[in-house]
């Protein structure tokens, strides 16, 4: 068999990088006074090419490249595809949201694309130093995007908080990598999986795993590492929040699956109870805090913390079933979450003049389309049947039950009922008639780009709830490829694209 050229194993990342550079060069040479909206379409076209390249990697044999630092497998392709789709939706959302006179639009689009480079690379990295580099590429882009609205006080404040806390979390991750290297003498994930069980200093392995978990759980907004989430969501522009709440979390969950199930599977008796506790904390803290919120963005920020707990419940599943359930829930969560933030973006606008739950009263009467879509996505977040949210929770709780985490499932179901209270409050406000119909604001306009983004989110949420066969199959195929190597070989089933 002819070896696969290494460049094909990172082709989506190459396309995204070239797209970001192209947008930056065009921004620098673009005439003053001319609309930058075209640059957004250039970025969207590049992301579509990267999505096509990700799907094209299905034809490649499973293996690694660049001296066993990146991998191409069904698992990486699943998350590459998911991230590219999410970034495309966020770009479409931004096209109709950013005002024509907003500053540095080209840089805004380029930063989104550069962030996608890091996220995609993070899902395919099988070498811990590359994991760190990919995480930094993604994080730096999102730090800057968070403070994009410089004319408001909350934008820069949110960016500084996110940067400082994110830097601490990254330091924990890097220190954990250093400890694992000290115990095993390597940063290659398959080699660590082979050497860790026989390492003479198991305390270093345990400490390294704990520190890495702190860094990764910060990225997914799991309690007690969630304190940055509400302030950052409230201060960042809505299209950026749609990105922050979905794509980076998908990449971080992919990394968490790889670290636990592929790199340190022998430590399952240690990390499984830890994630049990984190899942319970995330669900309970997130839902209790969300009940008290009147600001819609802060409410959904705490909601995302709770959903991180629902997803972490799948990590108590056994073998590949837990990996597949977590992957499927990730897809379901990001579809409905990007959809609800798309609706809120249209309703509130770039200046976010309607931030409170009370401001949504009568939305369905002002705009039947937006009101109906908001209620639909809220129903999916609750877990109503025939939506992606229902099947996501069902699969996560089912594998947790099969793994023996009965009390975790009971706590999760109680929290789902608790969450319905604040989702229902927003849904009822949307369906109510306004107190003074003469003072009702006109219905927000839905542009073509935002309409396409909403259509994609609705279709994905419905497909994952009604006809999830293809998504389940892709998640299960990815789970089958995420296996720890045996002791006979450092990476059986993972032929190197580049010989050592």
Phi and psi in degrees as a GROMACS rama.xvg file:
@    title "Ramachandran Plot"
@    xaxis  label "Phi"
@    yaxis  label "Psi"
@TYPE xy
-71.0023  136.406  UNK-2
-66.2166  146.547  UNK-3
-78.5884  129.765  UNK-4
-57.4193  134.883  UNK-5
-57.4767  -34.1815  UNK-6
-61.6238  -29.1608  UNK-7
-69.0529  -23.2285  UNK-8
-79.3245  -14.6815  UNK-9
-125.136  26.0371  UNK-10
-60.0922  -42.582  UNK-11
-58.5351  -41.0976  UNK-12
-66.6301  -37.1262  UNK-13
-63.9678  -44.6269  UNK-14
-63.8136  -43.2831  UNK-15
-63.9221  -40.4329  UNK-16
-63.381  -46.09  UNK-17
-63.5021  -35.9402  UNK-18
-64.2572  -46.3061  UNK-19
-61.6846  -42.3074  UNK-20
-63.8029  -41.8854  UNK-21
-61.1006  -44.1048  UNK-22
-63.4214  -40.165  UNK-23
-64.5691  -41.8838  UNK-24
-66.5447  -39.9209  UNK-25
-66.588  -38.7661  UNK-26
-60.2769  -40.6051  UNK-27
-68.4907  -29.6505  UNK-28
-102.794  1.99059  UNK-29
-73.0595  136.934  UNK-30
-63.2031  142.698  UNK-31
-63.3858  140.852  UNK-32
86.4372  -11.5228  UNK-33
-88.2304  140.198  UNK-34
-59.5254  135.21  UNK-35
-88.2507  4.24799  UNK-36
-60.3654  -32.2056  UNK-37
-58.8843  -34.3564  UNK-38
-63.6209  -33.2828  UNK-39
-64.8625  -38.5086  UNK-40
-69.3146  -34.0944  UNK-41
-62.039  -45.4041  UNK-42
-61.8551  -42.4726  UNK-43
-63.7998  -38.9628  UNK-44
-64.2831  -40.2776  UNK-45
-64.5297  -38.4973  UNK-46
-66.7294  -36.6359  UNK-47
-64.2517  -38.8667  UNK-48
-63.6653  -40.6857  UNK-49
-64.5749  -37.4567  UNK-50
-63.3764  -42.9311  UNK-51
-62.4665  -41.0741  UNK-52
-65.3014  -36.5951  UNK-53
-63.3688  -45.2342  UNK-54
-65.9825  -33.7458  UNK-55
-65.6073  -22.3437  UNK-56
-69.1935  -11.1829  UNK-57
-62.013  -25.4613  UNK-58
-79.6131  -11.1958  UNK-59
-83.3541  146.769  UNK-60
-68.7409  146.668  UNK-61
-62.4092  134.964  UNK-62
174.07  -178.582  UNK-63
-116.249  163.181  UNK-64
-141.687  173.908  UNK-65
51.4627  55.1854  UNK-66
57.9208  48.5434  UNK-67
60.1832  40.491  UNK-68
-107.724  -26.8334  UNK-69
-126.929  151.284  UNK-70
-127.377  147.46  UNK-71
-117.54  120.599  UNK-72
-154.85  174.644  UNK-73
-61.6499  -32.5043  UNK-74
-65.5764  -49.3936  UNK-75
-66.4324  -38.3581  UNK-76
-65.4314  -38.3906  UNK-77
-56.5852  -48.6591  UNK-78
-78.2595  -32.1574  UNK-79
-58.204  -47.9464  UNK-80
-62.0553  -44.0045  UNK-81
-62.0869  -44.8721  UNK-82
-66.9636  -43.0794  UNK-83
-62.9075  -40.2325  UNK-84
-63.3968  -42.3992  UNK-85
-64.6548  -44.1322  UNK-86
-63.5081  -38.0933  UNK-87
-61.5279  -43.9687  UNK-88
-63.2885  -41.6812  UNK-89
-65.1055  -38.9018  UNK-90
-63.8832  -43.5017  UNK-91
-62.3921  -39.4732  UNK-92
-63.9616  -39.1174  UNK-93
-69.899  -31.335  UNK-94
-59.1834  -39.2668  UNK-95
-96.3124  1.36328  UNK-96
-105.676  -45.8153  UNK-97
-65.3717  127.787  UNK-98
-66.3892  153.618  UNK-99
-59.4613  -31.7169  UNK-100
-95.7085  10.5043  UNK-101
-69.5466  152.492  UNK-102
-79.5577  142.306  UNK-103
51.8368  51.0755  UNK-104
-63.6243  -38.2111  UNK-105
-59.3592  -40.3617  UNK-106
-66.2935  -34.9973  UNK-107
-60.0884  -50.0656  UNK-108
-64.8705  -40.5513  UNK-109
-64.6345  -39.4371  UNK-110
-65.1794  -36.8262  UNK-111
-61.3301  -43.9807  UNK-112
-68.3538  -42.5202  UNK-113
-63.7437  -37.2732  UNK-114
-60.6917  -38.4358  UNK-115
-64.0518  -32.4133  UNK-116
-58.5989  -49.1314  UNK-117
-63.7152  -40.7133  UNK-118
-64.8328  -44.2951  UNK-119
-65.6258  -41.8721  UNK-120
-64.8291  -33.4536  UNK-121
-64.6155  -36.0655  UNK-122
-74.8449  -22.9635  UNK-123
-103.909  -4.21833  UNK-124
-74.1016  132.147  UNK-125
-122.128  26.7371  UNK-126
-139.842  128.05  UNK-127
-67.156  -31.7791  UNK-128
-67.5726  -36.6377  UNK-129
-67.6555  -34.7965  UNK-130
-58.019  -46.1238  UNK-131
-62.1735  -44.4683  UNK-132
-63.2303  -45.1099  UNK-133
-62.7521  -40.4904  UNK-134
-63.6243  -38.475  UNK-135
-68.2816  -40.7912  UNK-136
-58.2868  -45.9543  UNK-137
-65.9478  -44.2731  UNK-138
-67.7916  -43.9841  UNK-139
-60.3063  -40.7941  UNK-140
-61.9725  -45.042  UNK-141
-72.4651  -30.4951  UNK-142
-58.8506  -46.7398  UNK-143
-68.2332  -42.5003  UNK-144
-62.7656  -33.3737  UNK-145
-60.9093  -37.7624  UNK-146
-94.986  24.2426  UNK-147
-61.5541  -38.2482  UNK-148
-82.5749  81.3254  UNK-149
-70.3579  -18.9059  UNK-150
-76.3437  -11.0203  UNK-151
-105.351  153.448  UNK-152
-74.7862  -31.7833  UNK-153
-73.5882  -27.3708  UNK-154
-62.977  -59.1894  UNK-155
-60.4942  -35.8176  UNK-156
-62.2539  -44.2481  UNK-157
-64.0705  -39.819  UNK-158
-64.1176  -42.4513  UNK-159
-65.9645  -43.8197  UNK-160
-61.5268  -44.4731  UNK-161
-63.1787  -42.513  UNK-162
-65.1348  -46.6368  UNK-163
-65.5871  -48.9722  UNK-164
-68.6596  -36.9399  UNK-165
-64.9527  -35.6826  UNK-166
-65.8662  -40.3134  UNK-167
-62.1392  -44.3421  UNK-168
-63.5561  -40.3812  UNK-169
-64.1278  -36.0639  UNK-170
-63.5574  -40.6114  UNK-171
-59.3406  -46.1392  UNK-172
-60.181  -45.5082  UNK-173
-66.7062  -38.0891  UNK-174
-66.3225  -38.639  UNK-175
-62.7389  -40.7227  UNK-176
-60.9486  -41.8576  UNK-177
-62.2637  -41.0883  UNK-178
-66.9485  -40.4963  UNK-179
-66.8198  -37.5101  UNK-180
-62.9716  -39.4523  UNK-181
-63.9147  -30.9512  UNK-182
-84.176  -30.2365  UNK-183
-114.378  -19.6409  UNK-184
78.1973  14.5785  UNK-185
-150.36  158.545  UNK-186
-117.556  8.50965  UNK-187
-83.1029  126.423  UNK-188
-60.8504  -43.5236  UNK-189
-67.3731  -35.5219  UNK-190
-67.7382  -39.4165  UNK-191
-62.4068  -43.3921  UNK-192
-60.3468  -34.4837  UNK-193
-77.1897  -37.496  UNK-194
-91.2654  -27.325  UNK-195
-59.05  -42.9081  UNK-196
-60.2829  -28.9837  UNK-197
-100.878  6.3674  UNK-198
-64.0734  140.344  UNK-199
-71.9424  -29.1745  UNK-200
-111.311  85.326  UNK-201
-70.7052  -23.2414  UNK-202
-64.6982  -34.6384  UNK-203
-65.5843  -40.0217  UNK-204
-62.0734  -47.0279  UNK-205
-63.3784  -43.8437  UNK-206
-64.8741  -41.9894  UNK-207
-62.4989  -41.8346  UNK-208
-62.7749  -43.8407  UNK-209
-61.3784  -43.5045  UNK-210
-67.7263  -38.5006  UNK-211
-64.9216  -37.9772  UNK-212
-62.9882  -37.7241  UNK-213
-59.2618  -46.8959  UNK-214
-64.2168  -40.7614  UNK-215
-74.9932  -42.5206  UNK-216
-65.8843  -26.8897  UNK-217
-61.3879  -42.6153  UNK-218
-67.0461  -28.1502  UNK-219
-95.2945  5.84937  UNK-220
62.463  37.9733  UNK-221
-87.5923  141.367  UNK-222
-69.883  143.361  UNK-223
-93.4168  26.669  UNK-224
-107.645  34.3772  UNK-225
-107.931  0.139021  UNK-226
-62.1786  -22.6938  UNK-227
-76.086  -23.6486  UNK-228
-62.5951  -53.1437  UNK-229
-60.7867  -44.7475  UNK-230
-66.3726  -39.5576  UNK-231
-68.3269  -42.7209  UNK-232
-62.9017  -38.9114  UNK-233
-71.2341  -35.2572  UNK-234
-87.4737  -23.9879  UNK-235
-79.3369  153.355  UNK-236
-60.9197  149.775  UNK-237
-58.6814  -41.9991  UNK-238
-60.4066  -34.0807  UNK-239
-69.2413  -38.206  UNK-240
-63.9333  -39.7246  UNK-241
-58.4705  -36.4936  UNK-242
-73.5041  -49.5429  UNK-243
-59.3259  -35.4864  UNK-244
-81.2445  -3.43094  UNK-245
-128.499  -73.4499  UNK-246
-61.7639  -50.8064  UNK-247
-60.691  -33.6629  UNK-248
-68.3808  -39.9921  UNK-249
-60.229  -44.3896  UNK-250
-64.4314  -40.7166  UNK-251
-67.2344  -38.7623  UNK-252
-65.8824  -36.5314  UNK-253
-61.3966  -43.0267  UNK-254
-63.1385  -42.6354  UNK-255
-62.4848  -41.1883  UNK-256
-60.9445  -43.4954  UNK-257
-66.8851  -42.8777  UNK-258
-64.9857  -43.0071  UNK-259
-82.6267  -47.1948  UNK-260
-85.1775  -26.1959  UNK-261
-107.266  -39.4764  UNK-262
-89.0131  -40.3934  UNK-263
-128.451  50.7627  UNK-264
-68.0141  -26.9202  UNK-265
-70.415  -15.1244  UNK-266
-94.9068  18.059  UNK-267
-55.6089  -39.8922  UNK-268
-60.1142  -17.987  UNK-269
-94.1427  -50.1815  UNK-270
-79.2874  -23.7344  UNK-271
-65.0568  -47.6858  UNK-272
-63.6328  -34.2585  UNK-273
-62.0814  -45.1428  UNK-274
-70.2861  -27.6651  UNK-275
-58.8071  -48.3639  UNK-276
-65.8872  -43.6442  UNK-277
-63.5835  -39.0655  UNK-278
-62.4132  -44.9484  UNK-279
-63.892  -45.3866  UNK-280
-60.6008  -44.363  UNK-281
-63.3573  -46.7958  UNK-282
-62.0889  -47.3707  UNK-283
-72.8945  -49.2733  UNK-284
-63.1959  -44.1992  UNK-285
-60.9251  -47.575  UNK-286
-71.3337  -41.4479  UNK-287
-63.7751  -39.9415  UNK-288
-69.9517  -36.5967  UNK-289
-64.9713  -31.4595  UNK-290
-60.4457  -27.0486  UNK-291
-93.2571  -3.24258  UNK-292
-88.145  136.451  UNK-293
-104.174  -21.0638  UNK-294
-81.0682  126.085  UNK-295
-64.8588  -40.8963  UNK-296
-64.7155  -41.532  UNK-297
-67.9823  -36.5838  UNK-298
-61.2257  -45.2995  UNK-299
-72.0052  -25.2655  UNK-300
-64.4718  -46.955  UNK-301
-68.0054  -32.2982  UNK-302
-61.0656  -39.9429  UNK-303
-65.8571  -31.6873  UNK-304
-65.0676  -43.0545  UNK-305
-63.462  -40.746  UNK-306
-67.4739  -29.4386  UNK-307
-61.2446  -35.9901  UNK-308
-67.0331  -42.4086  UNK-309
-59.7444  -41.0888  UNK-310
-68.8138  -40.4283  UNK-311
-64.7122  -20.8145  UNK-312
-59.9954  -31.5782  UNK-313
-66.1652  -21.4557  UNK-314
-69.549  -10.4397  UNK-315
-88.1228  0.726356  UNK-316
-74.1704  160.72  UNK-317
-93.0964  134.118  UNK-318
57.8835  -142.007  UNK-319
-69.4548  -19.6364  UNK-320
-64.4062  -38.7576  UNK-321
-65.9013  -40.1801  UNK-322
-64.2586  -45.7364  UNK-323
-64.1929  -41.5296  UNK-324
-64.8623  -42.7631  UNK-325
-64.7881  -40.3366  UNK-326
-64.4931  -44.1007  UNK-327
-65.9851  -42.4504  UNK-328
-62.9016  -37.2985  UNK-329
-58.639  -45.7276  UNK-330
-62.802  -43.5736  UNK-331
-65.3458  -43.1386  UNK-332
-63.2157  -46.9771  UNK-333
-69.1223  -30.7006  UNK-334
-65.4321  -48.7752  UNK-335
-75.0049  -30.5165  UNK-336
-72.7539  -41.6907  UNK-337
-67.2053  -29.2627  UNK-338
-67.8176  -45.5591  UNK-339
-69.0158  -34.5576  UNK-340
-71.867  -27.2466  UNK-341
-65.8096  -42.9184  UNK-342
-63.4312  -45.737  UNK-343
-63.7555  -35.6516  UNK-344
-61.3714  -43.6775  UNK-345
-67.7451  -41.0228  UNK-346
-69.4942  -46.513  UNK-347
-81.9094  -29.9905  UNK-348
78.7248  174.811  UNK-349
-62.7947  -35.748  UNK-350
-83.0609  -6.64615  UNK-351
52.8899  60.1006  UNK-352
-80.2013  -9.85067  UNK-353
-125.799  75.6082  UNK-354
-86.9628  -17.2444  UNK-355
-98.8719  160.029  UNK-356
-60.4166  -38.4849  UNK-357
-62.8688  -26.057  UNK-358
-71.1954  -13.4361  UNK-359
-94.0434  3.06938  UNK-360
-63.4078  128.091  UNK-361
79.8604  11.8246  UNK-362
-58.5528  -38.8458  UNK-363
-67.7855  -22.7096  UNK-364
-83.5555  -30.9933  UNK-365
-78.4558  -39.5105  UNK-366
-143.114  93.3656  UNK-367
-55.9106  -34.1503  UNK-368
-66.2116  -53.7673  UNK-369
-66.4767  -39.4953  UNK-370
-62.6767  -43.2801  UNK-371
-65.8288  -40.2178  UNK-372
-66.1934  -38.8989  UNK-373
-62.8048  -44.6724  UNK-374
-64.3568  -38.0082  UNK-375
-61.7006  -47.3996  UNK-376
-69.2884  -33.6784  UNK-377
-63.8909  -39.1458  UNK-378
-62.7845  -38.181  UNK-379
-67.8164  -40.0033  UNK-380
-64.2698  -34.6788  UNK-381
-65.9884  -40.4655  UNK-382
109.012  35.6323  UNK-383
-72.626  140.073  UNK-384
-55.5341  156.108  UNK-385
71.5599  18.7267  UNK-386
-126.42  161.513  UNK-387
-63.4912  -33.1427  UNK-388
-62.3419  -35.6213  UNK-389
-66.0687  -51.4834  UNK-390
-68.0101  -32.1301  UNK-391
-61.1769  -49.2596  UNK-392
-65.8278  -38.6519  UNK-393
-61.3553  -46.813  UNK-394
-67.6115  -40.4955  UNK-395
-63.3408  -47.2053  UNK-396
-70.7395  -31.7446  UNK-397
-65.8663  -46.7335  UNK-398
-69.5976  -31.8444  UNK-399
-65.2142  -40.1278  UNK-400
-63.5213  -44.2386  UNK-401
-64.057  -28.1408  UNK-402
-82.2146  1.1296  UNK-403
92.7547  4.80014  UNK-404
-90.5825  64.3407  UNK-405
-65.8679  -45.2125  UNK-406
-66.3135  -32.929  UNK-407
-63.0281  -40.971  UNK-408
-65.9836  -42.6098  UNK-409
-61.1004  -45.5145  UNK-410
-62.8477  -38.2708  UNK-411
-63.7896  -41.3995  UNK-412
-66.4916  -40.4111  UNK-413
-63.3978  -39.5334  UNK-414
-68.2879  -33.2574  UNK-415
-63.704  -38.9332  UNK-416
-66.2397  -37.7526  UNK-417
-64.2066  -40.8342  UNK-418
-65.1126  -31.0248  UNK-419
-59.2906  -26.3708  UNK-420
-64.1957  -48.6289  UNK-421
-80.2952  -28.6107  UNK-422
-65.2457  -41.4944  UNK-423
-65.8983  -34.7093  UNK-424
-60.7174  -43.3942  UNK-425
-69.0887  -38.662  UNK-426
-65.278  -40.8673  UNK-427
-66.347  -40.2258  UNK-428
-61.354  -38.702  UNK-429
-65.1783  -37.136  UNK-430
-86.3755  -16.2062  UNK-431
-70.3929  152.724  UNK-432
-79.0771  140.023  UNK-433
-64.1068  148.509  UNK-434
-64.1569  -38.6454  UNK-435
-125.183  95.333  UNK-436
-67.2131  -22.8369  UNK-437
-72.3323  -20.4936  UNK-438
-100.864  10.7751  UNK-439
-69.9202  133.475  UNK-440
-71.1163  151.383  UNK-441
-63.2841  155.744  UNK-442
-65.5716  136.436  UNK-443
-64.8841  146.624  UNK-444
-84.7087  141.031  UNK-445
-107.341  110.989  UNK-446
-75.2804  172.46  UNK-447
-64.6864  -42.251  UNK-448
-66.715  -45.8308  UNK-449
-64.6499  -38.1486  UNK-450
-59.5439  -41.2002  UNK-451
-65.2211  -39.5436  UNK-452
-64.0278  -44.3052  UNK-453
-64.4893  -41.1032  UNK-454
-60.9062  -42.3103  UNK-455
-63.369  -45.4353  UNK-456
-63.8805  -42.3878  UNK-457
-64.603  -45.8887  UNK-458
-61.72  -42.4454  UNK-459
-65.8564  -42.8056  UNK-460
-65.2468  -40.9448  UNK-461
-68.7295  -44.0865  UNK-462
-61.068  -40.7533  UNK-463
-71.4347  -17.9838  UNK-464
-97.6089  -27.8494  UNK-465
-106.461  -44.2319  UNK-466
-129.661  71.403  UNK-467
-86.5119  9.72404  UNK-468
-55.0251  -49.3381  UNK-469
-65.1975  -41.3235  UNK-470
-66.3577  -40.6812  UNK-471
-62.2582  -43.6263  UNK-472
-62.4755  -42.6676  UNK-473
-64.8763  -40.4863  UNK-474
-65.6866  -40.8411  UNK-475
-69.1764  -37.8683  UNK-476
-63.2703  -41.9666  UNK-477
-63.373  -38.6591  UNK-478
-64.4064  -35.6417  UNK-479
-67.2786  -27.8481  UNK-480
-86.7105  -12.0185  UNK-481
-95.5849  78.9899  UNK-482
-125.19  145.704  UNK-483
-72.5273  140.217  UNK-484
-70.0564  156.079  UNK-485
-80.53  176.714  UNK-486
-78.1334  -16.3847  UNK-487
-74.5327  -27.6393  UNK-488
-143.117  149.73  UNK-489
-72.3462  -24.4352  UNK-490
-156.145  65.7993  UNK-491
-67.7473  141.318  UNK-492
78.4655  1.10044  UNK-493
-126.913  66.7865  UNK-494
-60.8832  136.894  UNK-495
-71.8711  133.991  UNK-496
-73.5733  -27.1076  UNK-497
-123.875  120.969  UNK-498
-65.8298  147.862  UNK-499
